[in-house]
Amino acid sequence: MRQTTRERLDASAREILQENDRGGYTVPARGLYPFQWNWDSCLVALGWAAFDEARAWQEIETLFGAQWDDGMLPHIVFQRPDPGYFPGPEVWRTGRTPATSGITQPPVAASCVRRILERARDRPGAEAAARRLFPKLLAWQRWFHCMRDPDGSGLVAVLHPWETGMDNSPAWDEALARVDVAPDLEPYTRRDTQHVAAAERPTAAEYDRYMTLVQLYRAHHYGPEIVRQAPFRIADVATNCILLRADRDLLWLAGRLGLDDAPRAEIAGWIARTEAACAHFRDPASGLWHSYDLRVDARAPTPTHAGFLAFWAGVGGAALADRLESWLAGTRYGLASVRAEDPRFERRRYWRGPVWAIANFLIGAGLAESGFDRLADRLRKDTAELIAEHGFFEYFDPGDGSGCGGDRFSWTAAMWLAWAGRELA
Ligand code: 9WN
């Protein structure tokens, strides 16, 4: 890639973050997602860190300003009213200030804090921010291990597809089909399909179930009992791998910041427990990693790109790298979120086939750390090419590379600045 092209793309990526900046937090995309999202903000902070470290820390600290007393970090913070998104605060009714949703999202925060700190130019500023954040990160990760794994099995549960951040993944099809739509489901109007083609979004049947789950958890005030009553209860391979990595990074932070009173033994215990429980994810026949359905005590039948987050967690090996290689051979651009040969593959529908820059980053970074440099580079180069040729889209068609979903998307811009656009000739 020519230097001028790269400079132009760097400038566009910075412009997108500035354009989506609402003062202390960044919206994922104008119109489509007008609030602060949990894992978006943490990953977007990596992009801010490339040119404004103070703004990067502010992004994460603003997010943690909405943390619940029990440690839960909500998946959406409704910092300011906006009628453009459904479901908004009037549906969630969590009674918090600022208003928030009542469920969480994958815990990438500690790993982003570590990454920004490791690369910081302003080291004292970075250490001070990481020190302020440490107890909050610890509380959130403890919440996962206690509230979402009350029996200490090592498998942490998600109770809503939105908690996985991979909303309409085919990995949830069977579990979601078992959720009966509430007979008293409140009528609602979707807003997403006013911004994006319906063929690139979840179906009406899926939304009815998403809203049924919200209605049910709301009736319980999102209390601790919902983990036992939830009709949808999955050990998402992505969330568990991301948490495993976050626990390792929390331990690293405790050492780096010299926090003598950090509960290192407790964190080490979480790590050991999760590592042991990872055996549930691996399908011995194919070698692929699947999510695990806790309601029926079986692996979810459809494997997705989420299984390759084992590399991000530091538990992927040569056999899984081989599987990744053949998965990549199925499409022009990698990594397709669903294998092209899978009957459920849909190349433009959201988490059912498209390529996502953030997934490529998490998997690619993990591959590089595990010594699978060639595969890591393939994911980075594909991501760079998709962005350079098609723009900063929410996701991409793995066949022809065209952009899908929202345009001028914050985390895609951030992935360019922090990863995909680096190390280019
Ligand atoms: C629901 C903001 C979020 C991402 C998720 C992505 C999508 C929301 C939606 O957008 O989810 O949380 O309304 O579709 O699936 O990963 O955090 O970018």
Residues whose N, C-alpha, C, O or C-beta is under 5 A from the ligand:
A	BS01	9WN	P28 Y33 W37 D40 W162 G165 M166 D167
